[in-house]
Amino acid sequence: MCKIVEDMCIEAQKEALMAVAGKLLFEGTLTPEKISEYCGLSLDEVKKLQAGKKA
């Protein structure tokens, strides 16, 4: 049961980081590389998000 809750928390955190990255991409002041660095996401995830795909 604890593993399930832990996985849910990790997924929720990932979704929150993706939402922040999406907002930063929309703002357009940071490069995908910087967004990746600041959010702790892979550059591939940020680029997929930028292209409008779910990472």
PDB file of N, CA, C and O in Angstrom, chain B, residues numbered from 101:
ATOM      1  N   MET B 101       0.821  -1.197   0.000  1.00  0.00           N
ATOM      2  CA  MET B 101       0.000   0.000   0.000  1.00  0.00           C
ATOM      3  C   MET B 101       0.865   1.261   0.000  1.00  0.00           C
ATOM      4  O   MET B 101       0.553   2.227  -0.697  1.00  0.00           O
ATOM      5  N   CYS B 102       1.947   1.257   0.775  1.00  0.00           N
ATOM      6  CA  CYS B 102       2.822   2.429   0.828  1.00  0.00           C
ATOM      7  C   CYS B 102       3.448   2.710  -0.534  1.00  0.00           C
ATOM      8  O   CYS B 102       3.618   3.870  -0.911  1.00  0.00           O
ATOM      9  N   LYS B 103       3.790   1.666  -1.268  1.00  0.00           N
ATOM     10  CA  LYS B 103       4.390   1.832  -2.597  1.00  0.00           C
ATOM     11  C   LYS B 103       3.412   2.519  -3.536  1.00  0.00           C
ATOM     12  O   LYS B 103       3.812   3.361  -4.340  1.00  0.00           O
ATOM     13  N   ILE B 104       2.143   2.170  -3.444  1.00  0.00           N
ATOM     14  CA  ILE B 104       1.121   2.777  -4.294  1.00  0.00           C
ATOM     15  C   ILE B 104       0.998   4.267  -3.987  1.00  0.00           C
ATOM     16  O   ILE B 104       0.933   5.090  -4.900  1.00  0.00           O
ATOM     17  N   VAL B 105       0.967   4.607  -2.715  1.00  0.00           N
ATOM     18  CA  VAL B 105       0.864   6.012  -2.304  1.00  0.00           C
ATOM     19  C   VAL B 105       2.108   6.765  -2.735  1.00  0.00           C
ATOM     20  O   VAL B 105       2.012   7.892  -3.221  1.00  0.00           O
ATOM     21  N   GLU B 106       3.259   6.165  -2.565  1.00  0.00           N
ATOM     22  CA  GLU B 106       4.517   6.799  -2.980  1.00  0.00           C
ATOM     23  C   GLU B 106       4.522   7.053  -4.488  1.00  0.00           C
ATOM     24  O   GLU B 106       4.918   8.130  -4.932  1.00  0.00           O
ATOM     25  N   ASP B 107       4.090   6.078  -5.269  1.00  0.00           N
ATOM     26  CA  ASP B 107       4.019   6.242  -6.724  1.00  0.00           C
ATOM     27  C   ASP B 107       3.052   7.353  -7.117  1.00  0.00           C
ATOM     28  O   ASP B 107       3.311   8.110  -8.052  1.00  0.00           O
ATOM     29  N   MET B 108       1.934   7.445  -6.393  1.00  0.00           N
ATOM     30  CA  MET B 108       0.965   8.507  -6.672  1.00  0.00           C
ATOM     31  C   MET B 108       1.559   9.879  -6.377  1.00  0.00           C
ATOM     32  O   MET B 108       1.318  10.827  -7.124  1.00  0.00           O
ATOM     33  N   CYS B 109       2.321   9.997  -5.316  1.00  0.00           N
ATOM     34  CA  CYS B 109       2.959  11.264  -4.961  1.00  0.00           C
ATOM     35  C   CYS B 109       4.004  11.662  -6.002  1.00  0.00           C
ATOM     36  O   CYS B 109       4.108  12.831  -6.374  1.00  0.00           O
ATOM     37  N   ILE B 110       4.766  10.693  -6.461  1.00  0.00           N
ATOM     38  CA  ILE B 110       5.778  10.956  -7.478  1.00  0.00           C
ATOM     39  C   ILE B 110       5.111  11.415  -8.767  1.00  0.00           C
ATOM     40  O   ILE B 110       5.580  12.357  -9.405  1.00  0.00           O
ATOM     41  N   GLU B 111       4.025  10.763  -9.153  1.00  0.00           N
ATOM     42  CA  GLU B 111       3.300  11.135 -10.372  1.00  0.00           C
ATOM     43  C   GLU B 111       2.705  12.536 -10.249  1.00  0.00           C
ATOM     44  O   GLU B 111       2.738  13.311 -11.205  1.00  0.00           O
ATOM     45  N   ALA B 112       2.164  12.861  -9.083  1.00  0.00           N
ATOM     46  CA  ALA B 112       1.590  14.191  -8.865  1.00  0.00           C
ATOM     47  C   ALA B 112       2.674  15.266  -8.940  1.00  0.00           C
ATOM     48  O   ALA B 112       2.457  16.342  -9.498  1.00  0.00           O
ATOM     49  N   GLN B 113       3.838  14.965  -8.375  1.00  0.00           N
ATOM     50  CA  GLN B 113       4.949  15.918  -8.427  1.00  0.00           C
ATOM     51  C   GLN B 113       5.401  16.126  -9.875  1.00  0.00           C
ATOM     52  O   GLN B 113       5.669  17.254 -10.288  1.00  0.00           O
ATOM     53  N   LYS B 114       5.484  15.054 -10.630  1.00  0.00           N
ATOM     54  CA  LYS B 114       5.892  15.128 -12.035  1.00  0.00           C
ATOM     55  C   LYS B 114       4.899  15.974 -12.829  1.00  0.00           C
ATOM     56  O   LYS B 114       5.300  16.802 -13.648  1.00  0.00           O
ATOM     57  N   GLU B 115       3.605  15.765 -12.587  1.00  0.00           N
ATOM     58  CA  GLU B 115       2.579  16.542 -13.280  1.00  0.00           C
ATOM     59  C   GLU B 115       2.689  18.023 -12.933  1.00  0.00           C
ATOM     60  O   GLU B 115       2.502  18.876 -13.801  1.00  0.00           O
ATOM     61  N   ALA B 116       2.989  18.335 -11.683  1.00  0.00           N
ATOM     62  CA  ALA B 116       3.143  19.727 -11.269  1.00  0.00           C
ATOM     63  C   ALA B 116       4.350  20.363 -11.955  1.00  0.00           C
ATOM     64  O   ALA B 116       4.280  21.508 -12.400  1.00  0.00           O
ATOM     65  N   LEU B 117       5.446  19.631 -12.039  1.00  0.00           N
ATOM     66  CA  LEU B 117       6.639  20.145 -12.715  1.00  0.00           C
ATOM     67  C   LEU B 117       6.385  20.352 -14.203  1.00  0.00           C
ATOM     68  O   LEU B 117       6.873  21.318 -14.789  1.00  0.00           O
ATOM     69  N   MET B 118       5.627  19.453 -14.811  1.00  0.00           N
ATOM     70  CA  MET B 118       5.283  19.595 -16.225  1.00  0.00           C
ATOM     71  C   MET B 118       4.406  20.832 -16.437  1.00  0.00           C
ATOM     72  O   MET B 118       4.547  21.529 -17.442  1.00  0.00           O
ATOM     73  N   ALA B 119       3.506  21.104 -15.494  1.00  0.00           N
ATOM     74  CA  ALA B 119       2.654  22.286 -15.595  1.00  0.00           C
ATOM     75  C   ALA B 119       3.490  23.562 -15.504  1.00  0.00           C
ATOM     76  O   ALA B 119       3.274  24.505 -16.265  1.00  0.00           O
ATOM     77  N   VAL B 120       4.435  23.588 -14.578  1.00  0.00           N
ATOM     78  CA  VAL B 120       5.325  24.749 -14.448  1.00  0.00           C
ATOM     79  C   VAL B 120       6.154  24.914 -15.713  1.00  0.00           C
ATOM     80  O   VAL B 120       6.296  26.026 -16.221  1.00  0.00           O
ATOM     81  N   ALA B 121       6.697  23.827 -16.218  1.00  0.00           N
ATOM     82  CA  ALA B 121       7.503  23.890 -17.440  1.00  0.00           C
ATOM     83  C   ALA B 121       6.666  24.404 -18.609  1.00  0.00           C
ATOM     84  O   ALA B 121       7.150  25.188 -19.424  1.00  0.00           O
ATOM     85  N   GLY B 122       5.424  23.967 -18.690  1.00  0.00           N
ATOM     86  CA  GLY B 122       4.537  24.436 -19.751  1.00  0.00           C
ATOM     87  C   GLY B 122       4.305  25.935 -19.671  1.00  0.00           C
ATOM     88  O   GLY B 122       4.297  26.620 -20.693  1.00  0.00           O
ATOM     89  N   LYS B 123       4.121  26.437 -18.480  1.00  0.00           N
ATOM     90  CA  LYS B 123       3.933  27.884 -18.291  1.00  0.00           C
ATOM     91  C   LYS B 123       5.196  28.652 -18.661  1.00  0.00           C
ATOM     92  O   LYS B 123       5.120  29.717 -19.275  1.00  0.00           O
ATOM     93  N   LEU B 124       6.349  28.118 -18.293  1.00  0.00           N
ATOM     94  CA  LEU B 124       7.614  28.774 -18.635  1.00  0.00           C
ATOM     95  C   LEU B 124       7.833  28.779 -20.148  1.00  0.00           C
ATOM     96  O   LEU B 124       8.323  29.761 -20.705  1.00  0.00           O
ATOM     97  N   LEU B 125       7.471  27.688 -20.803  1.00  0.00           N
ATOM     98  CA  LEU B 125       7.581  27.634 -22.258  1.00  0.00           C
ATOM     99  C   LEU B 125       6.648  28.653 -22.903  1.00  0.00           C
ATOM    100  O   LEU B 125       7.030  29.330 -23.858  1.00  0.00           O
ATOM    101  N   PHE B 126       5.432  28.764 -22.386  1.00  0.00           N
ATOM    102  CA  PHE B 126       4.461  29.710 -22.925  1.00  0.00           C
ATOM    103  C   PHE B 126       4.960  31.142 -22.770  1.00  0.00           C
ATOM    104  O   PHE B 126       4.785  31.971 -23.663  1.00  0.00           O
ATOM    105  N   GLU B 127       5.588  31.426 -21.618  1.00  0.00           N
ATOM    106  CA  GLU B 127       6.124  32.766 -21.370  1.00  0.00           C
ATOM    107  C   GLU B 127       7.231  33.101 -22.356  1.00  0.00           C
ATOM    108  O   GLU B 127       7.335  34.240 -22.812  1.00  0.00           O
ATOM    109  N   GLY B 128       8.052  32.121 -22.685  1.00  0.00           N
ATOM    110  CA  GLY B 128       9.063  32.280 -23.714  1.00  0.00           C
ATOM    111  C   GLY B 128      10.333  33.003 -23.318  1.00  0.00           C
ATOM    112  O   GLY B 128      11.115  33.391 -24.186  1.00  0.00           O
ATOM    113  N   THR B 129      10.557  33.193 -22.033  1.00  0.00           N
ATOM    114  CA  THR B 129      11.766  33.911 -21.615  1.00  0.00           C
ATOM    115  C   THR B 129      12.950  32.988 -21.332  1.00  0.00           C
ATOM    116  O   THR B 129      14.090  33.447 -21.257  1.00  0.00           O
ATOM    117  N   LEU B 130      12.686  31.698 -21.176  1.00  0.00           N
ATOM    118  CA  LEU B 130      13.749  30.741 -20.899  1.00  0.00           C
ATOM    119  C   LEU B 130      13.861  29.722 -22.026  1.00  0.00           C
ATOM    120  O   LEU B 130      12.880  29.407 -22.699  1.00  0.00           O
ATOM    121  N   THR B 131      15.058  29.221 -22.215  1.00  0.00           N
ATOM    122  CA  THR B 131      15.277  28.175 -23.206  1.00  0.00           C
ATOM    123  C   THR B 131      14.797  26.835 -22.642  1.00  0.00           C
ATOM    124  O   THR B 131      14.711  26.669 -21.425  1.00  0.00           O
ATOM    125  N   PRO B 132      14.487  25.886 -23.517  1.00  0.00           N
ATOM    126  CA  PRO B 132      14.125  24.551 -23.026  1.00  0.00           C
ATOM    127  C   PRO B 132      15.227  23.942 -22.150  1.00  0.00           C
ATOM    128  O   PRO B 132      14.937  23.206 -21.208  1.00  0.00           O
ATOM    129  N   GLU B 133      16.469  24.248 -22.460  1.00  0.00           N
ATOM    130  CA  GLU B 133      17.588  23.724 -21.660  1.00  0.00           C
ATOM    131  C   GLU B 133      17.525  24.253 -20.228  1.00  0.00           C
ATOM    132  O   GLU B 133      17.726  23.498 -19.277  1.00  0.00           O
ATOM    133  N   LYS B 134      17.248  25.548 -20.075  1.00  0.00           N
ATOM    134  CA  LYS B 134      17.165  26.138 -18.733  1.00  0.00           C
ATOM    135  C   LYS B 134      15.936  25.613 -17.983  1.00  0.00           C
ATOM    136  O   LYS B 134      16.005  25.343 -16.784  1.00  0.00           O
ATOM    137  N   ILE B 135      14.830  25.473 -18.684  1.00  0.00           N
ATOM    138  CA  ILE B 135      13.619  24.940 -18.060  1.00  0.00           C
ATOM    139  C   ILE B 135      13.873  23.524 -17.574  1.00  0.00           C
ATOM    140  O   ILE B 135      13.457  23.153 -16.476  1.00  0.00           O
ATOM    141  N   SER B 136      14.556  22.732 -18.391  1.00  0.00           N
ATOM    142  CA  SER B 136      14.917  21.368 -18.013  1.00  0.00           C
ATOM    143  C   SER B 136      15.770  21.375 -16.747  1.00  0.00           C
ATOM    144  O   SER B 136      15.540  20.597 -15.821  1.00  0.00           O
ATOM    145  N   GLU B 137      16.743  22.254 -16.725  1.00  0.00           N
ATOM    146  CA  GLU B 137      17.650  22.359 -15.582  1.00  0.00           C
ATOM    147  C   GLU B 137      16.899  22.791 -14.321  1.00  0.00           C
ATOM    148  O   GLU B 137      17.081  22.195 -13.259  1.00  0.00           O
ATOM    149  N   TYR B 138      16.065  23.812 -14.429  1.00  0.00           N
ATOM    150  CA  TYR B 138      15.378  24.363 -13.264  1.00  0.00           C
ATOM    151  C   TYR B 138      14.277  23.444 -12.741  1.00  0.00           C
ATOM    152  O   TYR B 138      14.057  23.374 -11.532  1.00  0.00           O
ATOM    153  N   CYS B 139      13.590  22.746 -13.623  1.00  0.00           N
ATOM    154  CA  CYS B 139      12.470  21.889 -13.210  1.00  0.00           C
ATOM    155  C   CYS B 139      12.893  20.457 -12.908  1.00  0.00           C
ATOM    156  O   CYS B 139      12.119  19.690 -12.334  1.00  0.00           O
ATOM    157  N   GLY B 140      14.100  20.094 -13.285  1.00  0.00           N
ATOM    158  CA  GLY B 140      14.558  18.735 -13.039  1.00  0.00           C
ATOM    159  C   GLY B 140      13.948  17.724 -13.991  1.00  0.00           C
ATOM    160  O   GLY B 140      13.893  16.531 -13.692  1.00  0.00           O
ATOM    161  N   LEU B 141      13.489  18.203 -15.136  1.00  0.00           N
ATOM    162  CA  LEU B 141      12.945  17.322 -16.170  1.00  0.00           C
ATOM    163  C   LEU B 141      14.005  17.087 -17.223  1.00  0.00           C
ATOM    164  O   LEU B 141      14.942  17.874 -17.360  1.00  0.00           O
ATOM    165  N   SER B 142      13.857  16.002 -17.967  1.00  0.00           N
ATOM    166  CA  SER B 142      14.806  15.775 -19.051  1.00  0.00           C
ATOM    167  C   SER B 142      14.533  16.780 -20.170  1.00  0.00           C
ATOM    168  O   SER B 142      13.414  17.272 -20.317  1.00  0.00           O
ATOM    169  N   LEU B 143      15.554  17.073 -20.942  1.00  0.00           N
ATOM    170  CA  LEU B 143      15.392  17.987 -22.067  1.00  0.00           C
ATOM    171  C   LEU B 143      14.394  17.416 -23.061  1.00  0.00           C
ATOM    172  O   LEU B 143      13.632  18.163 -23.674  1.00  0.00           O
ATOM    173  N   ASP B 144      14.391  16.107 -23.225  1.00  0.00           N
ATOM    174  CA  ASP B 144      13.434  15.454 -24.124  1.00  0.00           C
ATOM    175  C   ASP B 144      11.995  15.693 -23.656  1.00  0.00           C
ATOM    176  O   ASP B 144      11.112  15.954 -24.473  1.00  0.00           O
ATOM    177  N   GLU B 145      11.758  15.603 -22.347  1.00  0.00           N
ATOM    178  CA  GLU B 145      10.415  15.846 -21.818  1.00  0.00           C
ATOM    179  C   GLU B 145       9.967  17.283 -22.099  1.00  0.00           C
ATOM    180  O   GLU B 145       8.824  17.523 -22.487  1.00  0.00           O
ATOM    181  N   VAL B 146      10.878  18.229 -21.899  1.00  0.00           N
ATOM    182  CA  VAL B 146      10.551  19.637 -22.128  1.00  0.00           C
ATOM    183  C   VAL B 146      10.278  19.883 -23.611  1.00  0.00           C
ATOM    184  O   VAL B 146       9.343  20.602 -23.962  1.00  0.00           O
ATOM    185  N   LYS B 147      11.090  19.289 -24.473  1.00  0.00           N
ATOM    186  CA  LYS B 147      10.888  19.475 -25.912  1.00  0.00           C
ATOM    187  C   LYS B 147       9.576  18.847 -26.379  1.00  0.00           C
ATOM    188  O   LYS B 147       8.908  19.401 -27.252  1.00  0.00           O
ATOM    189  N   LYS B 148       9.197  17.701 -25.812  1.00  0.00           N
ATOM    190  CA  LYS B 148       7.913  17.093 -26.143  1.00  0.00           C
ATOM    191  C   LYS B 148       6.770  17.990 -25.681  1.00  0.00           C
ATOM    192  O   LYS B 148       5.774  18.163 -26.383  1.00  0.00           O
ATOM    193  N   LEU B 149       6.931  18.550 -24.499  1.00  0.00           N
ATOM    194  CA  LEU B 149       5.936  19.476 -23.985  1.00  0.00           C
ATOM    195  C   LEU B 149       5.820  20.703 -24.890  1.00  0.00           C
ATOM    196  O   LEU B 149       4.721  21.186 -25.161  1.00  0.00           O
ATOM    197  N   GLN B 150       6.952  21.192 -25.346  1.00  0.00           N
ATOM    198  CA  GLN B 150       6.991  22.343 -26.238  1.00  0.00           C
ATOM    199  C   GLN B 150       6.294  22.023 -27.558  1.00  0.00           C
ATOM    200  O   GLN B 150       5.640  22.882 -28.149  1.00  0.00           O
ATOM    201  N   ALA B 151       6.437  20.800 -28.007  1.00  0.00           N
ATOM    202  CA  ALA B 151       5.816  20.380 -29.264  1.00  0.00           C
ATOM    203  C   ALA B 151       4.335  20.044 -29.087  1.00  0.00           C
ATOM    204  O   ALA B 151       3.646  19.734 -30.058  1.00  0.00           O
ATOM    205  N   GLY B 152       3.847  20.106 -27.843  1.00  0.00           N
ATOM    206  CA  GLY B 152       2.443  19.853 -27.583  1.00  0.00           C
ATOM    207  C   GLY B 152       2.103  18.404 -27.338  1.00  0.00           C
ATOM    208  O   GLY B 152       0.936  18.015 -27.375  1.00  0.00           O
ATOM    209  N   LYS B 153       3.130  17.600 -27.088  1.00  0.00           N
ATOM    210  CA  LYS B 153       2.909  16.184 -26.808  1.00  0.00           C
ATOM    211  C   LYS B 153       3.038  15.945 -25.333  1.00  0.00           C
ATOM    212  O   LYS B 153       3.764  16.661 -24.643  1.00  0.00           O
ATOM    213  N   LYS B 154       2.346  14.948 -24.841  1.00  0.00           N
ATOM    214  CA  LYS B 154       2.504  14.563 -23.440  1.00  0.00           C
ATOM    215  C   LYS B 154       3.772  13.736 -23.300  1.00  0.00           C
ATOM    216  O   LYS B 154       3.961  12.748 -24.010  1.00  0.00           O
ATOM    217  N   ALA B 155       4.648  14.149 -22.370  1.00  0.00           N
ATOM    218  CA  ALA B 155       5.931  13.458 -22.175  1.00  0.00           C
ATOM    219  C   ALA B 155       5.763  12.210 -21.336  1.00  0.00           C
ATOM    220  O   ALA B 155       6.739  11.507 -21.073  1.00  0.00           O
TER     221      ALA B 155
END
